[in-house]
Amino acid sequence: MKAGSNFNSLEGIARARSGWRRRVSSYDRTGGNDDRIYIEKGQTAVVADIRGAGIITHVWMTLMSTGTEGWRPEKDGLRNVILRFYWDGEASPSVEAPIGDFFGMGHAMSKNFVSAPLQMSPEDGKGFNCWWPMPFSDGAKVTVENDGDSTLILYFYFDYEEHDGIPSDLLRFHAQFRRECLTEGKPESAFASHDDWCFGGKNLGGEDNYVVMEAKGRGHYCGCNLNIHNLDGGDGWSWPGEGDDMIFIDGDKEPTLNGTGTEDYVNMAWCPQQEYCAPYHGLLLGGRENWKGKITYYRYHIADPVMFEKDIRVTIEHGHNNNRSDDWSSTAYWYQTEPHAPFPAFPDREGRKPLEEK
């Protein structure tokens, strides 16, 4: 059986397979119990440097910071630890995201949840797991940057298959964090009524939409986690999710795929607030009363990846007609041919910092 064959089911688990199981971990090389590494503030560590061909099949991580109680990262620590993955000797990363956002939840928060590709496990979601398969033909490198104020204490496993070679049709895994704070909306005072602000205007082309990801090459988009901090200070109906998803494929000037609302894109309905986890979609945070505060959704296109031959741009309105000004962030996941187009400039520490709840 060639590398890359599908064994991810009980039906296929009994079939013989080729390759060798390997692992890179933070175990104590002296044989003691200090099974972790320490990354000083401002430093970047290479945590995996794998030679040859293979497929990373599972990543587990957990972390804490010096000077904190209860085995926790420092304040905003899940936004101040940056993961970068490099395939086949490339100079620019194919994965670039804060650690919390990469593993499925924004706002520098963690909590227990289960999806098919990403999971945060007890205690309190501090055990991070990733099951996205990550092929490489000539080496894989992973770095961790500590952009915080304290020494980072990091535990990790990278479980991978080693192969003599991998099929040429295996694409490379990509993940990218983005944030827009604040989205450029329109003041409610410019509208005749609150209802007009919530529902008025027309958006056919998506020019000012929030951009989840853009890519050039051939591949398929596999979804995202999406985080909204609802900053509307008014007393009126404050659901922030009237925005439609609009996906542009292979040079289309009008949306190739048109959606009907933010909760519809994440496979839910009627302005949900109930927390819910399914393999491919979920709601981790539903916001406070009237949807104020912080919200997190995920939608993973595993059974229905969005293919592209030349390019793709995945967008969503921030409120109907992009009328709202809130704090939006996301991490998108996709596979594509290399080389990939340059990523946008990665937000600095201030640009990643979560806003305080009011």
Phi, psi and omega in degrees: 000130183286155170303140180096355176291157186273111174245009189277051175200159176296328180299324185263356190293336183276350183285141177297147180220159180261171177098180183227133177284130180226165179209141165246127181217174182267023184301153181289112183293345179273353185090000178277200186250012179271068189275058186203167174241161181240128179240115181292156180301139181082000184254156175238132181246141169275113184262343175213133177219088189261133180262157175080206185250150178174191180217117170290126185249344182200137173234130173236137177215153165210160187206161170209172179238150175295144177086003177253159179256151174076028177054055183238154168289165175294168177305132182064016184298329182285351170259347184260359174252120189248127176263139173221131179244138180233133180249138166058037175077014182294154182273330180250143187290149171269343175233129177210108184197151169299151189298317180295315180296319179300319184274011163118358183216135181266199177066016185057037182239157171225151173198158180297127171202161180229126164229175181295312184268340186221142180213140167247124192245161180303146016264130177055035177073020184271358172260108187267132179227138177230129180244008175299126175288140186229092182282155172206148182252339183214054173102151176221137178229138178232131177241154176232121178258132174260101179258025181261197183254354185233166172292132179270133175249118191234131171249145181200154166231137163241105178267129184214160172262133172261134181226159173292331177189167178236154180302146184290343181269006176279119180277167181264142180283140178225147174212139185216130176269138173224154175212142174227110184221101007260155170295146185275095180259203181229138181294143180300331181296342180279357183248156183292334182203167176298321179298321178297320178295321180286323193233356188273162178090168182229138178225105181260328188258347176072023187298323184256015180296157169292132182263119178280315177195157171224144178209154173238143183124199177246136179176204176209136177281133186243010173112189186200162158259146189228126185236130179234129168255107183287112184254009179296122182266000183279173181265353183284178179305123194237032174294123185269006193251033175281002182285139178265142171283141177223119183244126183252126187236133170054049172084002179298134179275333172254156184304130173289320178237124180248132178257184186234003178157157185298314180291335177290319178300324180266021170067031177238191186203148169059055169054061190289153169229349182287128179294140188202137178230122172235168182305322188243355179204153181188168177231107184271325176227130182256003182082169178275196178304137181063026176063021177289159174084214195258137185228142175222127173240164165218149176216115183246119181273076180264315175282344185220057180300151183261104186280149173216146181261329184236316183195167178206147172223117183256123185223166174207142177291142173264086192082155180305135178060021181057042183277344189261150175244099180228178177264112180246141171213161182200159165232123181258150181231133178202167174241143178199169172290157172254155003281152176270158175294151178303139175286155171299160178305132182287135182300140177286182186301317179294324180287346177259345189296126178296148175281151179284148174291144178255000000 
